[in-house]
Amino acid sequence: SFDLELIGIGGPPPPPDLPVVNVFATDPDAAESGDLTAIFPGTFTFSRTGPTSNALTGFFTLSGSAENGVDYLYVSNSVRFNPGQTQARVDIVPLNDDLVEGTENVVLTLEEPGWIAIFPPPPGCYRVGPSDHAEVFIRDANGPPPGTNVTLVASSSIWKYLDDGSEQGTAWRAPRCERTAW
């Protein structure tokens, strides 16, 4: 009987250089078109860095208050990069539903491929980068875009109120406010 010990030169093989996929909301504001025929889609843009010689399919999940196929055109759960391609996009195209829903959102989250634990990883394998999720907002046809300041009362408006003698606090009373002048 004998013992055999195999010693590799230089240690274990280095991990392979895998592409890294990130996602960004490059157009985060989408809107239903209402009576207009124009379409106002939102856009998720995927970027791939590292090796680009192989085709790659990136997988993701969609969540948020907007429902896939109901509030926007159906979107599958994957995006494809052809060999050499470093960017791909998925558009979120709102569907008019004539409902007053307020602003809804679509959250896209990248998924790690299930075969990343195989060594060596097969062609088309990737790692998820630090920008692993992004969000698009869908607003109703007649609402303002998210983050827009809406003027409800013009700054030149004159405010008047009737003081009926009830205690409303001093913040509501301006000096020399005379209701008899109305």
N, C-alpha and C positions, 0 to 999 in steps of 0.2 A: 504494500500500500504506500501511497505517497500523497502529499499535498501540493496543489498547483495554485500559484498566486499570479494573476495577470496584473501587470502594472502598466497603465496607460502613460504615454508620454504627453506631458503638458496638461493633464487633468481632463475633466469632462469637456465635451464640445461646447462652444459658446452658444448662447441662445440666438436663434435666428433674428435677423433684422426684419421686423414685421412692419407693414404700413400702419399708420395711426389715423383714425377717422375721428373728426370733430363735426359738430353741427352748430349752425348759427341761424338766427332769424334775421335774414338780410332785408326782409320787408315784413315787419311784424304787424302792420296795420292792414287788415282786410275789411271789406264792407259788402253788405248786400247791395245790389244795384237799385232796388226799388223800381220806380217808373222809368229810369234811364236804362239804356241797353248796354251801357259800359259795364265791364267786369272789373272788380277791384280785389284781386287775389293777394294773399300773403305768401311769402316764400321762405322755405327752409333751404339753406345752402349747406351741403356737406363738403368737407375738404379732406383730401387724403395726402399725407406726407410720407416720406420714406419710399421704399420700392414701389414702382408703378408698372412693372413689366407684365404683371398678371391682371386679368379681370378680377373684380372684387364685388361682392354683393354685401352691403351693410344692412343690418336688421335693426328695427326700432319698434317701439310701442307708441301709441297715441292715446292721450288721456285729456282731461279738461272738461269744461261744461258744454262745449259744442260736441255734437255727436257725429261721428264719421258716417257719411252717406245720407245723413238727414239734414244737418246744418251746413255741410260742405260736400262737394263731390267726393265720392269714395276714394280713399287713398290706401294702397296696399301697405304691408309692413316692411318693405325693403326698398333699397335704392341701389342701382348698379353703376359701377365704374368700369368702363372699357379699359383695355391695356393702354397705358400712357395718360389716361384721364386723371386729373387732380381735383376736379370739382364736379358735383352733380347737384341737382335741385329737385325739390318737391314743392309744387304749388298747392296752396289751400284755396280752393275756389268756392266762395260762399254760395249757398242756394237761397233764393228769395222764398220766404215762407209767410210773409205778411203778419207775423207774430211780433208783438212788442216784448222782446226778451232782454233788452239791455245788451251790454257787451259780453260776448262769450269768448272762451279761450280754447286753444288747441296746444297741448304740451307734447312735444316729441322727445322721446328719451332713447338714446342709442343702447343697443344690447351687445354684450360680449358674445362672440360666436361660440357655440358649444364645443367646437373642435379645437379651441386654443390650447387645451391641455395635452393634445397629441404631440409627440416629439418624433421627428421634426414636424412642425405644423404643415398641413397641406397648402398648396397654392390657393390664394384667395383668402387666407386667414388674415386677421387684423387685430389691432388693439384699439380700445376706445380711449380717446384723448381726454384732456381735462374739460373741454366744452362738450359734455355728454348729453345736454338737454337744451332746448330752446322753446320759446313760446310765441304764438301768433294770436292776435286778438281779432275777433269778428264783431263788427258793430252793426246795428240795425241800419236799414236804408236811410232813415231820416235823422239819425243821431249824430252828434259831433264825434270826431276821432278821439281816441283815448288821449288824455293829457291836455286837451284843448280847453282854454279858458272861455267860458261862455258868459257874455254880458247879459244879465237879466234885466238890469235897470241901467240906463245910460248915466254916465258920470255927471252930466249936466242937469239931471232931473232934480226937481224940487220936491222934498218930502214934506208932507203935512199930515197931521194926525189930530184926532179929536181927543182932547183931554177931558174925560168925563168926571174927573175928581178922584178916581180910584188910584190907589197907590201902585204906580208902575215903576218906581225907582227913579233916581235922579239921572240915570244914563239916558232916559227917554225924553228928558226935558231940556230944551235948549234955553239959554237966557233970552228973555224978552219974547217968548213965544206967546202970541196972543191969538186965541181962537176967534176973537171978535173981528179980526182982520180978514177972515175967510169970506 
